[in-house]
């Protein structure tokens, strides 16, 4: 059975209604952890892609040799 985002929010509001402050803080910490973990998983997925890993390593080497271009410069070129 699928549950809507609105139903989830409603159930969450009911569940946290009487929680003490320290439990609410733990809940926020856990939600932040889940969000951060999702972002890291996406980053690791990209790093495990052989082509992406090669490109990142190439960029790091260019930076070490003082080569490459500043990100702001690249942005200007992309935006026109």
Secondary structure by P-SEA (a helix, b strand, c coil): ccccaaaaaaaaaaaaccccaaaaaaaaaaaaaaaaaaaaaaaaaaaacaaaaaaaaaaaaaaaacccccaaaaaaaaac
